[in-house]
Amino acid sequence: MARQLTDEVWLVERPRVNVSLVDDDVLTLIDAGLPWDGPAIREAVREIGFDPDRIKRVLVTHFDLDHVGGLRAFPEAEAIHVGRADADYVRGDLTPRLSDRKRLFQRLTEFFRKPPQVPVSPVEDGETIGSFTAVHTPGHTPGHTAYFSEKLDVVFVGDLVFSDGQALSLPPWYLSQDTDQLRASVDALASRLPPIEVLVSGHGEPLVTGGSQTLQNMAQETCGSGGNG
Ligand SMILES: [Zn+2]
């Protein structure tokens, strides 16, 4: 149910979405799965050998039900960090409007979502949280944010790109609010990443080696100028 990726990083395998546990300066969760994933994530954290009540921080890549649904299962966290443009949605202060397909999906799933009890902290581009640096990567959602740690040799890219364990691909257009912006964000992240081996996307099999290089190659192939980082 959980798989160790590095000394400090575990993948909590859920059927439809990736959740990760990181032993950073504090125990940190990356995304929180679907609403019904909460108890299973807690159980997986116990199996790894940590008390789930020790999770003090959640880094959220973006507001989509499959990434924020389980947040209420972690009431002991001190803060939920999420890109500024998505923060009001996570708080429940804003409800997505029905202006496009993507938001329709979000609205339909609103039924399952309740705001978390823990304070939501809006994340700025370049902000550091523990050993992680946040990179604003809009496109899939306006506030979509990737988090990388050079120290821990891992980058969490959310739904910016999907990974199958060997290659990366752009998510299908109907899942993204702005595909041009998405491509620009791939390019931007690729150029800013230091050399990092492990790349975990919101869905699919993580890359365990060559993560930043694979993203940079993909940026060059599909997104124009590409990264040179
Ligand atoms: Zn997703």
Residues whose N, C-alpha, C, O or C-beta is under 5 A from the ligand:
A	BS01	ZN	D64 D66 D159 G202
